[in-house]
């Protein structure tokens, strides 16, 4: 298992502890509580979720103040964006991006008060995430995907969006 820091404090890139492939296919251990604890990742995960999307679908940027997420790409590939939305952090509104692919298994640990979104770059992708809290949409914040106050650079200009993401208001300087 390999754990690496990213551009944002608290967001880490993880190479899973077990990756195996042979002529039959492959095997990846996505999570092992004891192994992760030895690497300093001691969060208790209570829910696993999967979304699947087709090419050019952009989901997010969403987050909340309580949930840590452990994100993996288990099929295809996507461009993951993580935004620090902790108004007390010196990195407030800063973002980083990471390309995740099932071909090169890696995970991203995203702390509470950070938002994440992803754009599918393959024909289809499956997005897996473990959460430390049960999903509660009412407690989530949404950062508009193209908000100039954040300035995320996406690989395409016209993604396929949900109504929630397309209609989310832009941030104001007072936020």
NORGIRA-V435249 format. One record per backbone hydrogen bond with DSSP energy under -0.5 kcal/mol. CO is the residue of the C=O (numbers start at 1). NH is the residue of the N-H. If there is no record, write none. Layout:
CO,NH ; CO,NH
This chain:
2,15 ; 4,13 ; 8,6 ; 8,11 ; 10,12 ; 11,6 ; 12,109 ; 13,4 ; 14,16 ; 14,107 ; 15,2 ; 18,29 ; 20,27 ; 22,25 ; 25,22 ; 27,20 ; 28,30 ; 29,18 ; 32,36 ; 33,37 ; 34,38 ; 35,39 ; 36,41 ; 37,40 ; 40,42 ; 43,45 ; 47,131 ; 49,129 ; 51,127 ; 53,125 ; 54,57 ; 56,160 ; 57,59 ; 57,120 ; 59,118 ; 61,143 ; 62,116 ; 63,141 ; 64,113 ; 68,132 ; 69,71 ; 69,110 ; 70,130 ; 71,108 ; 72,74 ; 72,128 ; 75,126 ; 76,102 ; 77,121 ; 77,122 ; 78,80 ; 78,100 ; 79,119 ; 80,98 ; 81,117 ; 82,96 ; 83,85 ; 83,115 ; 84,93 ; 85,87 ; 86,89 ; 89,92 ; 91,94 ; 94,84 ; 96,82 ; 98,80 ; 98,100 ; 100,78 ; 101,104 ; 104,101 ; 106,73 ; 107,14 ; 108,71 ; 108,110 ; 109,12 ; 109,111 ; 110,69 ; 111,114 ; 113,85 ; 115,83 ; 116,62 ; 117,81 ; 118,59 ; 119,79 ; 120,56 ; 123,55 ; 125,53 ; 125,127 ; 126,74 ; 126,75 ; 126,128 ; 127,51 ; 128,72 ; 129,49 ; 130,70 ; 131,46 ; 131,47 ; 136,139 ; 137,140 ; 141,63 ; 142,144 ; 144,147 ; 147,150 ; 147,151 ; 152,154 ; 159,161 ; 160,58 ; 162,166 ; 163,167 ; 164,168 ; 169,144 ; 172,175
